[in-house]
Amino acid sequence: MTFSDFRLDSRLLEGLQSMGFEKPTPIQQQAIPVILQNKDVIACAQTGTGKTAAYILPVLHKMMQTSHRHLNTLVIAPTRELVQQIDQQIEGFAYFTGISSIPVYGGGDGAAWDQQKKALQQGADIVVATPGRLIALLAAGTTVFDHLQHLILDEADRMLDMGFYDDIVKIVSYLPKERQTLLFSATMPPKIRALASRILRQPEEINIAIAKPAAGINQQAYMVYDAQKEKLLNHILKTHTWNSILIFASTKETVKKLDALFRRAGITARAFHSDLEQTERETILRAFKNKQLSIIIGTDVLSRGIDVEGISMVINWDVPPDPEDYVHRIGRTARAETTGTAITFVNERDQRRFQGIENLIGYPIPKMPLPAECGEGPVYSPQTRREEGFRKNRKGPRRKHFRPRFNK
């Protein structure tokens, strides 16, 4: 199957060809025809499956069939990095069409606010926005959605995890009731179903197999005590072949500690977290994409918001709290049918959490022996640890439970 089979406008096909798109991915094969039929869609597909093209291409095609130009489509995404990424992809797909888009997100100065407000009032064709900044602009009286035809929620599960449910519902209240709504999510928990039932009308459901890492990822795990992690990381950097690396940690504080660790070791790396100014974050991502920076350290927000080709290795400094986040983290490597390595450090406390990842993906991840200079690490025995923890937490000898008898 090729993109020509969808009978898209020739200018879109020209843009796809110039970007090197040849065959549609499974999510694109299933979603594009349904969206072209003007049906609401709820789609479950993980990051890296081509879902941006799945919803943008049919929307662009429909926009090109009308001569009326106004704000036609609103795309809502959880982070500024993802907003920028979507906007850049739209720019590529629409290069030969004359359709315009604008990214709307917080973190900039007053000039950025004025620029975004002016662009909304004058009417770009597509707005890609984070919920928080869009709510602020709406509260300031920037209402331009009278003729909106498409609402798209991307990474909906992440937006709800970040507490944006009420913001999304409020934004929807500003929109025309007669519209096409497309909801894309990597997972489909009950809260997503609840949101979908509230804002979608008889949606078509599309499910692409999730929680399965790409076949090209060489997954490895090391059982390690926290005190051994630094030495193990140095060993990996010295003995593995790599061009660019993403290192993930579960908290912003750990990210900052790792940044300091690299600085002491004289290794060029940059921390990526919410305390940085927007210009700093953009500079870091630009340097990473241009291969001027080899290592970025970040939290799980980065795992959903970065789309860079050629990442050779992902290192999990700790096991992510949610098994789905593991799939998103390691999915930054081995993209577009390439190969890559994903290494996870598992301390004794995280063993049960790591077992949850193995249960989710359906197979065990190879446990690698620690290098000799690190010494011996903990044994991987998550079930045993659970039983031992239960025994240690009990106070005193076990007593029989009894129920007092009362005289009738």
ZAFITOR-41049 format. One record per residue (C-alpha): x, y, z; residue in one letter; residue number from 1. Coordinates in pm, whole numbers, m for minus. Layout:
- east / north / up / code / pos
- X / Y / Z / A / NUM
...
This chain:
- east / north / up / code / pos
- 0 / 0 / 0 / M / 1
- 118 / 354 / m78 / T / 2
- m7 / 702 / 16 / F / 3
- m147 / 737 / m337 / S / 4
- m408 / 475 / m248 / D / 5
- m575 / 728 / m13 / F / 6
- m635 / 963 / m311 / R / 7
- m485 / 1254 / m124 / L / 8
- m429 / 1586 / m296 / D / 9
- m128 / 1575 / m528 / S / 10
- 41 / 1861 / m337 / R / 11
- 31 / 1651 / m18 / L / 12
- 179 / 1355 / m202 / L / 13
- 454 / 1583 / m329 / E / 14
- 531 / 1692 / 26 / G / 15
- 540 / 1331 / 147 / L / 16
- 775 / 1235 / m133 / Q / 17
- 1011 / 1521 / m52 / S / 18
- 1016 / 1411 / 314 / M / 19
- 1099 / 1050 / 221 / G / 20
- 762 / 897 / 320 / F / 21
- 693 / 590 / 109 / E / 22
- 462 / 339 / 277 / K / 23
- 194 / 423 / 536 / P / 24
- 230 / 269 / 883 / T / 25
- m49 / 54 / 1032 / P / 26
- m202 / 346 / 1224 / I / 27
- m197 / 555 / 906 / Q / 28
- m355 / 276 / 702 / Q / 29
- m643 / 245 / 947 / Q / 30
- m697 / 607 / 1053 / A / 31
- m667 / 807 / 731 / I / 32
- m969 / 652 / 549 / P / 33
- m1191 / 688 / 858 / V / 34
- m1092 / 1053 / 914 / I / 35
- m1157 / 1128 / 547 / L / 36
- m1513 / 1002 / 607 / Q / 37
- m1556 / 1276 / 872 / N / 38
- m1604 / 1028 / 1157 / K / 39
- m1486 / 1090 / 1513 / D / 40
- m1193 / 865 / 1607 / V / 41
- m1050 / 726 / 1928 / I / 42
- m716 / 566 / 1845 / A / 43
- m472 / 377 / 2064 / C / 44
- m119 / 387 / 1925 / A / 45
- 214 / 439 / 2095 / Q / 46
- 469 / 708 / 2020 / T / 47
- 677 / 644 / 1709 / G / 48
- 404 / 472 / 1504 / T / 49
- 342 / 769 / 1273 / G / 50
- 22 / 894 / 1436 / K / 51
- 91 / 1263 / 1360 / T / 52
- 72 / 1194 / 987 / A / 53
- m228 / 968 / 1052 / A / 54
- m440 / 1259 / 1170 / Y / 55
- m280 / 1558 / 993 / I / 56
- m275 / 1425 / 634 / L / 57
- m652 / 1369 / 602 / P / 58
- m723 / 1700 / 777 / V / 59
- m491 / 1885 / 536 / L / 60
- m657 / 1710 / 241 / H / 61
- m1003 / 1822 / 355 / K / 62
- m883 / 2178 / 413 / M / 63
- m753 / 2191 / 56 / M / 64
- m1097 / 2106 / m81 / Q / 65
- m1248 / 2434 / 40 / T / 66
- m1178 / 2793 / m59 / S / 67
- m1274 / 2935 / 282 / H / 68
- m970 / 3016 / 497 / R / 69
- m1012 / 3041 / 872 / H / 70
- m890 / 2870 / 1185 / L / 71
- m984 / 2517 / 1084 / N / 72
- m803 / 2280 / 1321 / T / 73
- m693 / 2280 / 1685 / L / 74
- m435 / 2025 / 1801 / V / 75
- m380 / 1996 / 2178 / I / 76
- m66 / 1822 / 2312 / A / 77
- 77 / 1793 / 2666 / P / 78
- 422 / 1954 / 2635 / T / 79
- 584 / 2242 / 2451 / R / 80
- 839 / 2004 / 2296 / E / 81
- 564 / 1787 / 2147 / L / 82
- 378 / 2099 / 2029 / V / 83
- 690 / 2219 / 1848 / Q / 84
- 749 / 1874 / 1701 / Q / 85
- 391 / 1849 / 1566 / I / 86
- 410 / 2201 / 1423 / D / 87
- 735 / 2118 / 1243 / Q / 88
- 581 / 1804 / 1093 / Q / 89
- 276 / 1999 / 976 / I / 90
- 509 / 2251 / 813 / E / 91
- 674 / 1967 / 621 / G / 92
- 352 / 1796 / 513 / F / 93
- 190 / 2127 / 410 / A / 94
- 499 / 2273 / 241 / Y / 95
- 340 / 2280 / m107 / F / 96
- m14 / 2365 / 8 / T / 97
- 6 / 2718 / 150 / G / 98
- m163 / 2605 / 474 / I / 99
- m21 / 2769 / 787 / S / 100
- 14 / 2654 / 1146 / S / 101
- 128 / 2816 / 1469 / I / 102
- 263 / 2658 / 1791 / P / 103
- 114 / 2801 / 2112 / V / 104
- 288 / 2722 / 2441 / Y / 105
- 404 / 2886 / 2761 / G / 106
- 749 / 2960 / 2891 / G / 107
- 833 / 3257 / 2671 / G / 108
- 839 / 3630 / 2740 / D / 109
- 572 / 3894 / 2685 / G / 110
- 666 / 3926 / 2318 / A / 111
- 587 / 3556 / 2263 / A / 112
- 248 / 3602 / 2431 / W / 113
- 164 / 3899 / 2205 / D / 114
- 280 / 3713 / 1896 / Q / 115
- 67 / 3408 / 1975 / Q / 116
- m238 / 3621 / 2058 / K / 117
- m204 / 3819 / 1735 / K / 118
- m165 / 3501 / 1528 / A / 119
- m478 / 3354 / 1684 / L / 120
- m679 / 3670 / 1619 / Q / 121
- m562 / 3696 / 1259 / Q / 122
- m635 / 3328 / 1208 / G / 123
- m377 / 3064 / 1124 / A / 124
- m521 / 2752 / 958 / D / 125
- m397 / 2516 / 1232 / I / 126
- m315 / 2590 / 1596 / V / 127
- m104 / 2342 / 1795 / V / 128
- m121 / 2427 / 2164 / A / 129
- m55 / 2315 / 2518 / T / 130
- m369 / 2328 / 2736 / P / 131
- m231 / 2575 / 2992 / G / 132
- m127 / 2849 / 2747 / R / 133
- m443 / 2808 / 2540 / L / 134
- m662 / 2847 / 2851 / I / 135
- m475 / 3166 / 2939 / A / 136
- m527 / 3309 / 2590 / L / 137
- m896 / 3221 / 2597 / L / 138
- m931 / 3388 / 2936 / A / 139
- m774 / 3700 / 2786 / A / 140
- m1055 / 3717 / 2532 / G / 141
- m886 / 3550 / 2235 / T / 142
- m1180 / 3352 / 2096 / T / 143
- m1140 / 3259 / 1731 / V / 144
- m1298 / 2914 / 1712 / F / 145
- m1631 / 3003 / 1550 / D / 146
- m1553 / 2810 / 1230 / H / 147
- m1339 / 2532 / 1378 / L / 148
- m1394 / 2195 / 1208 / Q / 149
- m1137 / 1965 / 1370 / H / 150
- m1026 / 1909 / 1730 / L / 151
- m733 / 1672 / 1781 / I / 152
- m607 / 1552 / 2119 / L / 153
- m259 / 1399 / 2095 / D / 154
- m103 / 1202 / 2383 / E / 155
- m435 / 1230 / 2566 / A / 156
- m332 / 989 / 2843 / D / 157
- m26 / 1199 / 2924 / R / 158
- m236 / 1516 / 2938 / M / 159
- m470 / 1356 / 3191 / L / 160
- m173 / 1225 / 3393 / D / 161
- m49 / 1586 / 3409 / M / 162
- m384 / 1707 / 3544 / G / 163
- m526 / 1873 / 3232 / F / 164
- m870 / 1707 / 3234 / Y / 165
- m1057 / 2019 / 3351 / D / 166
- m859 / 2241 / 3112 / D / 167
- m949 / 2019 / 2817 / I / 168
- m1317 / 2019 / 2909 / V / 169
- m1308 / 2398 / 2942 / K / 170
- m1138 / 2440 / 2604 / I / 171
- m1399 / 2216 / 2442 / V / 172
- m1672 / 2445 / 2580 / S / 173
- m1536 / 2724 / 2357 / Y / 174
- m1558 / 2511 / 2041 / L / 175
- m1847 / 2456 / 1797 / P / 176
- m2049 / 2145 / 1875 / K / 177
- m2052 / 2051 / 1508 / E / 178
- m1695 / 1940 / 1456 / R / 179
- m1484 / 1629 / 1400 / Q / 180
- m1293 / 1517 / 1711 / T / 181
- m992 / 1286 / 1698 / L / 182
- m841 / 1146 / 2019 / L / 183
- m503 / 971 / 2006 / F / 184
- m357 / 803 / 2312 / S / 185
- m75 / 560 / 2383 / A / 186
- m284 / 382 / 2647 / T / 187
- m658 / 354 / 2702 / M / 188
- m731 / 367 / 3078 / P / 189
- m1089 / 430 / 3208 / P / 190
- m1029 / 805 / 3242 / K / 191
- m958 / 830 / 2869 / I / 192
- m1278 / 639 / 2797 / R / 193
- m1467 / 881 / 3020 / A / 194
- m1323 / 1182 / 2837 / L / 195
- m1397 / 1026 / 2498 / A / 196
- m1761 / 960 / 2590 / S / 197
- m1794 / 1325 / 2690 / R / 198
- m1646 / 1496 / 2384 / I / 199
- m1669 / 1244 / 2096 / L / 200
- m1978 / 1137 / 1900 / R / 201
- m2009 / 771 / 1805 / Q / 202
- m1636 / 740 / 1746 / P / 203
- m1470 / 477 / 1535 / E / 204
- m1219 / 283 / 1747 / E / 205
- m872 / 202 / 1616 / I / 206
- m629 / m9 / 1818 / N / 207
- m270 / m65 / 1718 / I / 208
- m78 / m315 / 1929 / A / 209
- 95 / m122 / 2209 / I / 210
- 347 / m195 / 2481 / A / 211
- 573 / m391 / 2245 / K / 212
- 917 / m238 / 2193 / P / 213
- 1049 / m227 / 1838 / A / 214
- 1226 / m542 / 1723 / A / 215
- 1544 / m345 / 1651 / G / 216
- 1600 / m255 / 2017 / I / 217
- 1864 / m460 / 2198 / N / 218
- 1723 / m456 / 2553 / Q / 219
- 1952 / m523 / 2850 / Q / 220
- 1919 / m495 / 3228 / A / 221
- 2176 / m479 / 3507 / Y / 222
- 2094 / m574 / 3866 / M / 223
- 2282 / m306 / 4055 / V / 224
- 2299 / m131 / 4391 / Y / 225
- 2263 / 247 / 4379 / D / 226
- 2626 / 293 / 4484 / A / 227
- 2737 / 95 / 4177 / Q / 228
- 2540 / 291 / 3915 / K / 229
- 2798 / 562 / 3851 / E / 230
- 3079 / 315 / 3791 / K / 231
- 2853 / 103 / 3568 / L / 232
- 2755 / 406 / 3361 / L / 233
- 3120 / 500 / 3306 / N / 234
- 3193 / 142 / 3198 / H / 235
- 2906 / 148 / 2944 / I / 236
- 3014 / 480 / 2796 / L / 237
- 3370 / 352 / 2753 / K / 238
- 3295 / 6 / 2613 / T / 239
- 2986 / 59 / 2393 / H / 240
- 2977 / 216 / 2048 / T / 241
- 2735 / 509 / 2041 / W / 242
- 2666 / 839 / 1867 / N / 243
- 2393 / 990 / 2081 / S / 244
- 2242 / 884 / 2415 / I / 245
- 1929 / 967 / 2611 / L / 246
- 1953 / 902 / 2985 / I / 247
- 1623 / 889 / 3171 / F / 248
- 1560 / 937 / 3542 / A / 249
- 1225 / 938 / 3720 / S / 250
- 1264 / 1271 / 3902 / T / 251
- 1391 / 1617 / 3815 / K / 252
- 1618 / 1611 / 4119 / E / 253
- 1793 / 1297 / 3993 / T / 254
- 1834 / 1456 / 3651 / V / 255
- 2015 / 1751 / 3812 / K / 256
- 2239 / 1517 / 4016 / K / 257
- 2336 / 1327 / 3700 / L / 258
- 2412 / 1654 / 3525 / D / 259
- 2652 / 1744 / 3807 / A / 260
- 2806 / 1397 / 3787 / L / 261
- 2885 / 1439 / 3418 / F / 262
- 3030 / 1784 / 3476 / R / 263
- 3269 / 1644 / 3739 / R / 264
- 3371 / 1368 / 3501 / A / 265
- 3437 / 1616 / 3219 / G / 266
- 3175 / 1457 / 2990 / I / 267
- 2967 / 1687 / 2771 / T / 268
- 2602 / 1632 / 2858 / A / 269
- 2301 / 1854 / 2927 / R / 270
- 2012 / 1817 / 3168 / A / 271
- 1664 / 1877 / 3028 / F / 272
- 1394 / 1971 / 3280 / H / 273
- 1113 / 2217 / 3350 / S / 274
- 1330 / 2459 / 3550 / D / 275
- 1513 / 2563 / 3233 / L / 276
- 1400 / 2863 / 3031 / E / 277
- 1224 / 2779 / 2706 / Q / 278
- 1511 / 2919 / 2500 / T / 279
- 1754 / 2690 / 2686 / E / 280
- 1539 / 2384 / 2618 / R / 281
- 1512 / 2470 / 2250 / E / 282
- 1888 / 2522 / 2226 / T / 283
- 1957 / 2183 / 2387 / I / 284
- 1719 / 1997 / 2155 / L / 285
- 1856 / 2177 / 1850 / R / 286
- 2214 / 2087 / 1943 / A / 287
- 2112 / 1725 / 2004 / F / 288
- 1931 / 1698 / 1669 / K / 289
- 2229 / 1854 / 1489 / N / 290
- 2470 / 1606 / 1657 / K / 291
- 2649 / 1891 / 1836 / Q / 292
- 2548 / 1740 / 2171 / L / 293
- 2582 / 1368 / 2236 / S / 294
- 2404 / 1313 / 2570 / I / 295
- 2078 / 1447 / 2713 / I / 296
- 1949 / 1363 / 3061 / I / 297
- 1574 / 1399 / 3120 / G / 298
- 1254 / 1272 / 3281 / T / 299
- 963 / 1084 / 3123 / D / 300
- 819 / 1406 / 2980 / V / 301
- 1114 / 1399 / 2739 / L / 302
- 1027 / 1042 / 2633 / S / 303
- 702 / 1162 / 2477 / R / 304
- 823 / 1496 / 2351 / G / 305
- 1136 / 1421 / 2150 / I / 306
- 1156 / 1282 / 1798 / D / 307
- 1519 / 1260 / 1689 / V / 308
- 1653 / 1013 / 1437 / E / 309
- 1974 / 823 / 1498 / G / 310
- 1965 / 790 / 1879 / I / 311
- 2188 / 489 / 1934 / S / 312
- 2131 / 425 / 2304 / M / 313
- 1878 / 483 / 2582 / V / 314
- 1986 / 434 / 2944 / I / 315
- 1732 / 410 / 3224 / N / 316
- 1912 / 527 / 3539 / W / 317
- 1616 / 386 / 3730 / D / 318
- 1309 / 179 / 3648 / V / 319
- 1016 / 401 / 3543 / P / 320
- 712 / 393 / 3774 / P / 321
- 474 / 298 / 3492 / D / 322
- 558 / 2 / 3264 / P / 323
- 415 / 197 / 2969 / E / 324
- 675 / 469 / 3030 / D / 325
- 946 / 208 / 2978 / Y / 326
- 814 / 147 / 2626 / V / 327
- 807 / 520 / 2555 / H / 328
- 1158 / 570 / 2693 / R / 329
- 1327 / 299 / 2491 / I / 330
- 1116 / 382 / 2187 / G / 331
- 1336 / 688 / 2131 / R / 332
- 1594 / 453 / 1977 / T / 333
- 1558 / 210 / 1684 / A / 334
- 1310 / 438 / 1509 / R / 335
- 1219 / 402 / 1141 / A / 336
- 1340 / 41 / 1125 / E / 337
- 1689 / 121 / 1259 / T / 338
- 1858 / m50 / 1555 / T / 339
- 1959 / 69 / 1899 / G / 340
- 2040 / m37 / 2256 / T / 341
- 1830 / 16 / 2569 / A / 342
- 1991 / m46 / 2909 / I / 343
- 1808 / m37 / 3242 / T / 344
- 1964 / m17 / 3590 / F / 345
- 1753 / m218 / 3837 / V / 346
- 1824 / m181 / 4208 / N / 347
- 1686 / m416 / 4473 / E / 348
- 1383 / m193 / 4542 / R / 349
- 1278 / m173 / 4177 / D / 350
- 1279 / m544 / 4100 / Q / 351
- 904 / m593 / 4129 / R / 352
- 847 / m283 / 3916 / R / 353
- 1083 / m422 / 3654 / F / 354
- 898 / m753 / 3660 / Q / 355
- 583 / m556 / 3576 / G / 356
- 758 / m430 / 3262 / I / 357
- 848 / m785 / 3160 / E / 358
- 490 / m894 / 3220 / N / 359
- 364 / m608 / 3004 / L / 360
- 589 / m669 / 2704 / I / 361
- 544 / m1045 / 2734 / G / 362
- 902 / m1170 / 2760 / Y / 363
- 1204 / m1151 / 2993 / P / 364
- 1472 / m888 / 2934 / I / 365
- 1827 / m1031 / 2937 / P / 366
- 2009 / m974 / 3268 / K / 367
- 2369 / m878 / 3203 / M / 368
- 2659 / m956 / 3441 / P / 369
- 2816 / m655 / 3608 / L / 370
- 3171 / m571 / 3501 / P / 371
- 3438 / m688 / 3746 / A / 372
- 3521 / m335 / 3866 / E / 373
- 3164 / m288 / 3992 / C / 374
- 3161 / m595 / 4216 / G / 375
- 2855 / m814 / 4273 / E / 376
- 2505 / m676 / 4248 / G / 377
- 2173 / m795 / 4394 / P / 378
- 2017 / m1118 / 4273 / V / 379
- 1707 / m1076 / 4057 / Y / 380
- 1431 / m1233 / 4263 / S / 381
- 1129 / m998 / 4274 / P / 382
- 884 / m1252 / 4422 / Q / 383
- 1127 / m1351 / 4697 / T / 384
- 1184 / m986 / 4784 / R / 385
- 810 / m937 / 4816 / R / 386
- 782 / m1222 / 5065 / E / 387
- 1088 / m1107 / 5262 / E / 388
- 953 / m754 / 5279 / G / 389
- 626 / m883 / 5417 / F / 390
- 802 / m1079 / 5690 / R / 391
- 1024 / m783 / 5787 / K / 392
- 732 / m545 / 5811 / N / 393
- 536 / m767 / 6051 / R / 394
- 571 / m673 / 6413 / K / 395
- 608 / m959 / 6657 / G / 396
- 502 / m1322 / 6618 / P / 397
- 201 / m1404 / 6407 / R / 398
- m114 / m1442 / 6613 / R / 399
- m425 / m1632 / 6539 / K / 400
- m720 / m1418 / 6459 / H / 401
- m1015 / m1495 / 6682 / F / 402
- m1366 / m1363 / 6716 / R / 403
- m1500 / m1309 / 7068 / P / 404
- m1811 / m1502 / 7158 / R / 405
- m2101 / m1321 / 7307 / F / 406
- m2374 / m1479 / 7515 / N / 407
- m2711 / m1468 / 7350 / K / 408
